[in-house]
Amino acid sequence: MVAVSFGCGHGGERGAPGTVALARVCPLCMLIHETHRSRSELLGKVAPPQRAALARETRIGAEYEWRCSRGHDRYRATVREVLTGTACAKCRANAAGPTAAREAGVPFMNPALRTRTSQTEQRLKGLLGERIRLNHRVNAIHIARTFFGRNEVWPDVIVPQLRIAIEYDDPGRSRRAHLGLKEASDLDKDDALREVGWHVIRIRAAGLDPLGPHSVVCGQLTPAVVDQVVEVMRRIRGDAAVDAISLPLDEAADSRLRS
């Protein structure tokens, strides 16, 4: 077998006899990038005796023994399965159990949740908060399946009164965010929310194509785009439901001054 050395530093030893050197990153690093994960995150999940091998790994189909973050038995799975889904059989079974079914669709506050919020997402919340009353006491929604190991998802904005979640997507500096496997993950997330009675409005900015029936396509986030989002809410749930959480003109003006 010919050894291959990749530009990311993984694989065979660069310069060694018989080693083919490639400038591009290895398939595993490409998948890690597409799924917005990190190799250190993977190393924290794998069984300790296999960490050294995973640190050098380049193949997405390679099998390893993994530790479940919820304390279940160790399980074998490929790197791809761990990066793109839930490989622990007990986690999948629990997500389909009666307790999870009762909670499915319920929004809640997960105090341990730590997600990075971009300035654009903060601006989205500010602009939307000038138009409707936002509930800042929820940041997650229970679903009836597992999504990256958990039976919950964390949309950018949650409007529990309407059972509507709002997501902001743009390709980012890399021009690859929310494309490829990440786009497939976004679709899976939307399907999981629809299964429990929620609708998802996606703002698709900076050249991204529509994704789903309630996409708002734009160049960048503006007040007019947020007005479109509110109109989509009206199409989904009706004027009466949206009017019930809309801010009166004087409150909207006060909100604008505070922001």
C-alpha positions as CSV (number, residue, x, y, z in Angstrom):
1,M,0.0,0.0,0.0
2,V,1.3,3.4,-0.9
3,A,1.6,5.9,2.0
4,V,0.0,9.3,1.4
5,S,1.0,12.5,3.2
6,F,-1.6,15.2,3.2
7,G,-1.2,19.0,3.5
8,C,-2.9,19.0,6.9
9,G,0.0,16.9,8.3
10,H,-1.9,13.6,8.7
11,G,-1.1,10.4,6.9
12,G,2.3,9.1,6.0
13,E,5.5,10.8,7.0
14,R,6.3,13.6,4.4
15,G,9.5,13.0,2.6
16,A,9.7,9.3,3.6
17,P,10.7,6.9,0.8
18,G,7.6,5.7,-1.2
19,T,5.3,8.4,0.4
20,V,3.1,10.4,-2.0
21,A,2.7,14.0,-0.9
22,L,-0.5,15.8,-1.6
23,A,-1.2,19.5,-0.9
24,R,-4.8,19.1,0.0
25,V,-6.1,18.1,3.4
26,C,-7.1,14.5,4.2
27,P,-10.7,13.2,3.7
28,L,-11.2,13.2,7.5
29,C,-10.2,16.8,7.9
30,M,-12.5,17.8,5.0
31,L,-15.4,16.1,6.8
32,I,-14.5,17.7,10.1
33,H,-14.6,21.1,8.4
34,E,-17.9,20.4,6.6
35,T,-19.6,19.3,9.9
36,H,-18.1,22.2,11.9
37,R,-16.4,19.8,14.3
38,S,-12.8,19.5,15.4
39,R,-10.4,16.7,15.7
40,S,-9.9,17.4,19.4
41,E,-13.7,16.9,19.8
42,L,-13.3,13.5,18.2
43,L,-10.3,12.6,20.4
44,G,-12.5,13.3,23.4
45,K,-15.1,10.8,22.3
46,V,-12.9,7.9,21.2
47,A,-11.7,5.2,23.7
48,P,-8.4,6.4,25.2
49,P,-6.2,3.5,23.8
50,Q,-7.2,4.5,20.3
51,R,-6.5,8.3,20.6
52,A,-3.0,8.1,19.1
53,A,-4.3,6.3,16.1
54,L,-7.2,8.7,15.6
55,A,-4.9,11.6,15.9
56,R,-3.2,10.4,12.7
57,E,-6.3,9.1,10.9
58,T,-7.2,10.2,7.4
59,R,-10.1,7.8,6.5
60,I,-13.7,8.7,7.2
61,G,-14.7,5.0,7.0
62,A,-12.2,3.8,9.7
63,E,-13.9,2.1,12.6
64,Y,-13.0,3.0,16.2
65,E,-14.4,2.3,19.7
66,W,-16.3,5.3,21.1
67,R,-17.5,6.4,24.5
68,C,-21.0,7.7,24.9
69,S,-21.2,11.1,26.4
70,R,-24.2,9.9,28.5
71,G,-22.4,7.0,30.1
72,H,-23.8,4.2,28.0
73,D,-21.7,1.2,26.9
74,R,-18.9,1.8,24.4
75,Y,-19.8,1.1,20.8
76,R,-18.0,0.6,17.5
77,A,-18.7,3.0,14.6
78,T,-17.0,4.7,11.7
79,V,-15.6,8.2,12.0
80,R,-18.3,9.4,9.5
81,E,-21.1,7.9,11.6
82,V,-19.9,9.7,14.7
83,L,-19.5,13.1,12.9
84,T,-22.8,13.0,11.0
85,G,-25.2,11.2,13.3
86,T,-25.8,9.3,16.5
87,A,-24.0,6.0,16.6
88,C,-24.9,4.9,20.2
89,A,-27.7,2.4,20.0
90,K,-29.0,3.2,23.6
91,C,-29.2,7.0,22.8
92,R,-31.2,6.2,19.7
93,A,-33.5,3.9,21.6
94,N,-34.0,6.5,24.4
95,A,-34.9,9.1,21.8
96,A,-37.8,6.9,20.6
97,G,-39.0,6.0,24.1
98,P,-42.2,7.1,25.8
99,T,-40.6,9.9,27.9
100,A,-39.0,11.5,24.9
101,A,-42.3,11.2,23.0
102,R,-44.1,13.1,25.8
103,E,-41.5,15.9,25.7
104,A,-41.2,16.1,21.9
105,G,-41.9,19.6,20.6
106,V,-41.6,21.3,24.0
107,P,-39.3,24.3,24.1
108,F,-37.2,24.7,27.2
109,M,-34.1,26.4,28.7
110,N,-31.0,24.3,28.7
111,P,-28.7,26.2,31.2
112,A,-25.7,24.2,30.2
113,L,-26.0,25.1,26.5
114,R,-23.0,27.1,25.2
115,T,-23.3,28.1,21.6
116,R,-21.3,30.8,19.8
117,T,-23.6,33.5,18.5
118,S,-22.5,35.6,15.6
119,Q,-23.0,39.4,15.5
120,T,-25.5,38.9,12.6
121,E,-27.5,36.4,14.7
122,Q,-27.5,39.0,17.6
123,R,-28.7,41.6,15.2
124,L,-31.4,39.3,13.9
125,K,-32.7,38.9,17.5
126,G,-32.6,42.7,18.0
127,L,-34.5,43.5,14.8
128,L,-37.1,40.7,15.4
129,G,-37.4,41.9,19.0
130,E,-38.6,45.3,17.6
131,R,-41.5,43.6,15.9
132,I,-42.7,40.8,18.1
133,R,-42.3,39.8,21.8
134,L,-39.5,37.3,22.0
135,N,-39.3,34.7,24.7
136,H,-35.8,34.8,26.1
137,R,-36.4,31.9,28.6
138,V,-36.0,29.1,26.0
139,N,-33.0,28.1,23.9
140,A,-33.8,24.5,22.9
141,I,-36.6,22.3,21.6
142,H,-37.1,18.6,22.4
143,I,-37.3,16.4,19.3
144,A,-38.5,12.8,18.8
145,R,-35.1,11.5,17.5
146,T,-31.5,12.2,18.2
147,F,-29.6,15.0,16.5
148,F,-25.8,14.7,17.0
149,G,-26.3,12.6,20.0
150,R,-29.1,14.6,21.7
151,N,-32.9,14.6,21.5
152,E,-32.9,18.4,21.3
153,V,-32.0,21.1,18.8
154,W,-31.0,24.7,19.3
155,P,-32.3,27.1,16.7
156,D,-31.0,30.6,16.4
157,V,-34.4,32.1,17.4
158,I,-37.3,30.3,19.0
159,V,-40.9,31.7,18.9
160,P,-42.8,29.3,21.2
161,Q,-46.1,31.1,20.9
162,L,-46.2,30.3,17.2
163,R,-44.1,27.1,17.3
164,I,-41.8,28.6,14.8
165,A,-38.0,28.5,14.7
166,I,-35.8,30.9,12.8
167,E,-32.3,30.1,11.5
168,Y,-29.8,32.5,9.8
169,D,-27.5,30.9,7.3
170,D,-24.6,32.4,5.3
171,P,-21.5,30.8,3.7
172,G,-19.2,32.6,6.1
173,R,-15.6,33.5,5.4
174,S,-14.8,30.1,4.1
175,R,-17.7,30.4,1.5
176,R,-18.5,26.8,2.4
177,A,-20.6,27.0,5.5
178,H,-24.1,25.6,5.2
179,L,-23.1,23.7,2.1
180,G,-22.5,20.0,1.5
181,L,-22.8,17.9,4.6
182,K,-23.8,20.9,6.7
183,E,-26.7,21.6,4.4
184,A,-27.8,18.0,4.8
185,S,-27.5,18.4,8.5
186,D,-29.7,21.6,8.3
187,L,-32.3,19.7,6.4
188,D,-32.3,16.9,9.0
189,K,-32.7,19.4,11.8
190,D,-35.7,21.0,10.0
191,D,-37.3,17.6,9.4
192,A,-36.9,16.8,13.1
193,L,-38.7,20.0,14.1
194,R,-41.5,19.5,11.6
195,E,-42.0,16.0,13.0
196,V,-42.9,17.6,16.4
197,G,-45.2,20.3,15.0
198,W,-42.7,23.2,14.4
199,H,-42.1,25.2,11.3
200,V,-38.6,26.5,10.4
201,I,-38.0,29.8,8.6
202,R,-34.5,30.0,7.2
203,I,-32.9,33.3,6.2
204,R,-30.5,32.2,3.4
205,A,-28.0,35.0,2.8
206,A,-25.0,35.8,0.6
207,G,-25.8,33.5,-2.3
208,L,-27.2,30.5,-0.6
209,D,-30.1,28.8,-2.4
210,P,-33.5,28.3,-0.7
211,L,-33.7,25.4,1.7
212,G,-37.3,24.3,2.5
213,P,-40.7,25.9,1.9
214,H,-40.2,28.9,4.2
215,S,-36.8,30.3,3.1
216,V,-36.1,34.0,2.8
217,V,-33.3,34.6,0.4
218,C,-31.3,37.8,0.6
219,G,-27.9,39.4,0.1
220,Q,-27.5,40.4,3.8
221,L,-29.6,40.9,6.9
222,T,-31.6,44.1,6.8
223,P,-34.8,45.4,8.5
224,A,-36.7,44.7,5.3
225,V,-35.6,41.0,5.4
226,V,-36.9,40.7,9.0
227,D,-40.2,42.2,7.8
228,Q,-40.3,39.4,5.3
229,V,-39.7,36.9,8.1
230,V,-42.7,38.3,9.9
231,E,-44.8,38.0,6.8
232,V,-43.8,34.4,6.4
233,M,-44.9,33.9,10.0
234,R,-48.3,35.3,9.1
235,R,-48.6,32.9,6.1
236,I,-47.8,30.0,8.4
237,R,-49.9,30.7,11.5
238,G,-52.3,33.5,10.4
239,D,-52.6,37.2,11.2
240,A,-54.4,36.7,14.5
241,A,-51.6,34.6,16.0
242,V,-48.9,37.0,14.9
243,D,-50.9,40.1,15.9
244,A,-51.2,38.6,19.4
245,I,-47.4,38.8,19.9
246,S,-46.7,41.9,17.8
247,L,-45.4,45.0,19.6
248,P,-47.6,48.1,19.6
249,L,-46.0,51.1,17.8
250,D,-44.9,52.8,21.0
251,E,-43.3,49.7,22.4
252,A,-41.6,49.0,19.1
253,A,-40.1,52.5,19.2
254,D,-38.9,52.1,22.8
255,S,-37.3,48.7,21.8
256,R,-35.6,50.4,18.9
257,L,-34.2,53.1,21.2
258,R,-32.9,50.5,23.7
259,S,-31.1,48.6,21.0
